[in-house]
Amino acid sequence: MNSKQIIGALAMDLKRVALGLHRGSFAMATRFMEEATKRVEEVDKSTLLPYMKNALVKIQYTLSIQDKDKKAEDALMYSTILQNYVLNK
């Protein structure tokens, strides 16, 4: 997969994390957090704009925080940012 596809898949994983946490489906959220973590590692960061590199670092931090509401909110925000990046690239 190329970087654009990986970032698009990461956006969907983050959206599923947010929905799972919001619904109280923590098993689903945990599974998609694992997938999102893998996808962050797969992205070729050398081809990204600086703000996207920064976003990927912040996504990794977001997935590690304990506050479920904050995690869900941030995951949804980064999902939207990544979707916009893919659509406008």
SERO-4910 file (N, C-alpha, C, O; in steps of 0.05 Angstrom, whole numbers):
BEGIN
 pado doro    nc1    nc2    nc3   cac1   cac2   cac3    cc1    cc2    cc3    oc1    oc2    oc3
  Met    A     17    -24      0      0      0      0     18     25      0     39     25     12
  Asn    A      8     46    -13     23     70    -13     15     87     11     -4     80     25
  Ser    A     29    109     16     24    125     40     -4    136     40    -16    138     62
  Lys    A    -15    144     18    -42    155     17    -62    134     26    -81    141     41
  Gln    A    -60    110     17    -78     89     26    -75     82     55    -95     78     69
  Ile    A    -50     82     65    -46     76     93    -57     98    111    -70     92    131
  Ile    A    -54    123    103    -65    145    118    -95    144    118   -108    150    138
  Gly    A   -107    137     95   -136    134     94   -146    112    112   -167    115    126
  Ala    A   -132     90    112   -140     68    130   -136     76    159   -152     68    176
  Leu    A   -115     91    165   -111    100    192   -133    119    201   -142    117    224
  Ala    A   -143    136    183   -165    153    189   -190    137    197   -204    143    216
  Met    A   -195    116    182   -218     99    188   -215     84    215   -233     81    230
  Asp    A   -190     75    220   -185     61    246   -190     80    269   -202     73    289
  Leu    A   -181    105    266   -185    125    288   -214    131    291   -223    135    314
  Lys    A   -229    132    270   -258    137    272   -271    114    287   -289    119    303
  Arg    A   -263     90    281   -274     67    295   -266     66    325   -282     58    341
  Val    A   -242     76    331   -234     78    359   -253     98    373   -263     92    395
  Ala    A   -257    121    361   -275    141    373   -303    130    377   -315    134    398
  Leu    A   -314    117    357   -341    106    359   -342     84    380   -362     83    395
  Gly    A   -322     67    381   -322     45    401   -321     56    429   -335     47    447
  Leu    A   -304     76    434   -302     88    460   -328    102    468   -337    101    491
  His    A   -340    116    449   -364    131    454   -387    112    461   -404    118    478
  Arg    A   -389     89    447   -410     70    452   -405     52    476   -423     38    485
  Gly    A   -381     52    486   -374     35    509   -365      8    500   -363    -11    516
  Ser    A   -359      4    474   -349    -21    464   -318    -20    465   -305    -16    445
  Phe    A   -308    -25    488   -279    -22    493   -263    -44    479   -240    -39    472
  Ala    A   -274    -67    475   -259    -88    461   -255    -80    432   -233    -83    421
  Met    A   -276    -69    419   -273    -59    392   -253    -36    390   -237    -36    372
  Ala    A   -255    -18    409   -237      5    409   -208     -4    412   -190      7    399
  Thr    A   -204    -23    429   -177    -33    434   -166    -46    409   -143    -42    402
  Arg    A   -182    -61    395   -174    -75    370   -165    -54    349   -145    -58    336
  Phe    A   -181    -33    346   -175    -13    326   -152      5    334   -138     17    317
  Met    A   -148      8    361   -124     22    370    -99      7    362    -79     19    354
  Glu    A   -100    -20    364    -77    -36    356    -72    -33    326    -49    -30    317
  Glu    A    -93    -33    310    -91    -30    281    -80     -2    275    -62      1    257
  Ala    A    -89     19    288    -80     46    283    -50     48    290    -36     62    276
  Thr    A    -42     36    312    -14     37    319      4     24    298     25     35    291
  Lys    A     -5      2    287     10    -11    265     11      7    240     32      9    228
  Arg    A    -11     20    234    -12     36    210      6     61    213     18     70    193
  Val    A      8     72    237     26     95    241     54     87    235     70    103    223
  Glu    A     62     63    242     89     53    237     94     48    207    116     50    198
  Glu    A     73     41    192     75     34    164     79     59    146     90     56    124
  Val    A     71     82    155     71    106    138    100    114    133    117    115    151
  Asp    A    106    120    108    132    131    100    133    160    107    122    177     91
  Lys    A    144    167    129    144    195    139    161    214    123    158    238    126
  Ser    A    179    203    107    197    220     92    183    236     70    193    256     61
  Thr    A    159    226     62    144    239     40    123    258     51    109    271     35
  Leu    A    120    260     77     98    275     88    106    305     93    129    311     97
  Leu    A     85    321     94     89    349    102     94    350    132     86    332    146
  Pro    A    108    371    141    115    372    170     91    370    189     93    358    210
  Tyr    A     69    383    182     46    382    200     35    353    202     24    346    223
  Met    A     38    337    181     28    310    182     47    293    199     38    275    213
  Lys    A     73    298    197     92    283    215     85    289    244     85    271    261
  Asn    A     79    314    250     72    322    277     46    309    286     43    300    308
  Ala    A     27    307    267      1    294    274      5    265    280     -8    255    299
  Leu    A     22    251    266     27    223    271     39    218    299     32    199    312
  Val    A     57    236    307     68    235    334     46    239    355     45    224    375
  Lys    A     29    258    350      7    264    369    -13    241    369    -26    237    390
  Ile    A    -17    228    347    -35    205    346    -25    183    364    -40    171    379
  Gln    A      1    178    363     13    157    380      9    164    410      3    147    426
  Tyr    A     12    190    416      7    199    444    -22    195    451    -28    185    473
  Thr    A    -40    203    433    -69    201    438    -77    172    444    -93    167    462
  Leu    A    -66    153    430    -73    125    434    -63    114    460    -72     93    470
  Ser    A    -44    128    473    -33    119    498    -45    131    523    -40    122    545
  Ile    A    -62    152    520    -73    165    543    -96    148    555   -108    131    541
  Gln    A   -101    152    581   -120    135    595   -149    146    595   -168    131    596
  Asp    A   -152    173    594   -179    185    594   -194    178    568   -187    187    547
  Lys    A   -214    161    571   -229    151    548   -243    173    532   -244    172    508
  Asp    A   -254    192    546   -268    214    532   -249    231    516   -255    238    493
  Lys    A   -226    238    527   -206    253    513   -195    237    490   -191    248    468
  Lys    A   -191    212    494   -180    194    472   -200    193    449   -192    195    426
  Ala    A   -226    190    455   -246    189    434   -248    215    419   -250    215    394
  Glu    A   -247    237    433   -249    263    421   -225    268    403   -228    278    380
  Asp    A   -201    262    413   -177    267    397   -175    248    373   -167    256    351
  Ala    A   -184    223    376   -183    204    354   -202    213    332   -195    211    308
  Leu    A   -225    224    339   -243    234    318   -232    258    304   -234    261    280
  Met    A   -219    276    319   -206    300    308   -184    292    288   -183    302    266
  Tyr    A   -167    274    296   -145    266    279   -155    250    255   -143    251    233
  Ser    A   -176    235    258   -188    221    236   -197    241    214   -192    236    191
  Thr    A   -209    262    223   -218    283    204   -194    296    190   -195    301    166
  Ile    A   -174    302    205   -150    315    194   -137    297    173   -130    306    152
  Leu    A   -135    271    179   -123    252    161   -141    249    136   -130    247    113
  Gln    A   -167    248    139   -185    245    116   -181    270     97   -180    267     73
  Asn    A   -180    293    109   -177    317     93   -150    317     78   -149    326     55
  Tyr    A   -129    308     91   -103    306     79   -104    288     55    -93    295     33
  Val    A   -116    265     58   -117    245     36   -134    256     13   -127    253    -10
  Leu    A   -156    269     19   -174    279     -2   -162    303    -17   -168    307    -41
  Asn    A   -146    318     -4   -134    342    -16   -106    339    -26    -94    358    -37
  Lys    A    -95    315    -24    -67    311    -32    -66    305    -62    -45    301    -73
***
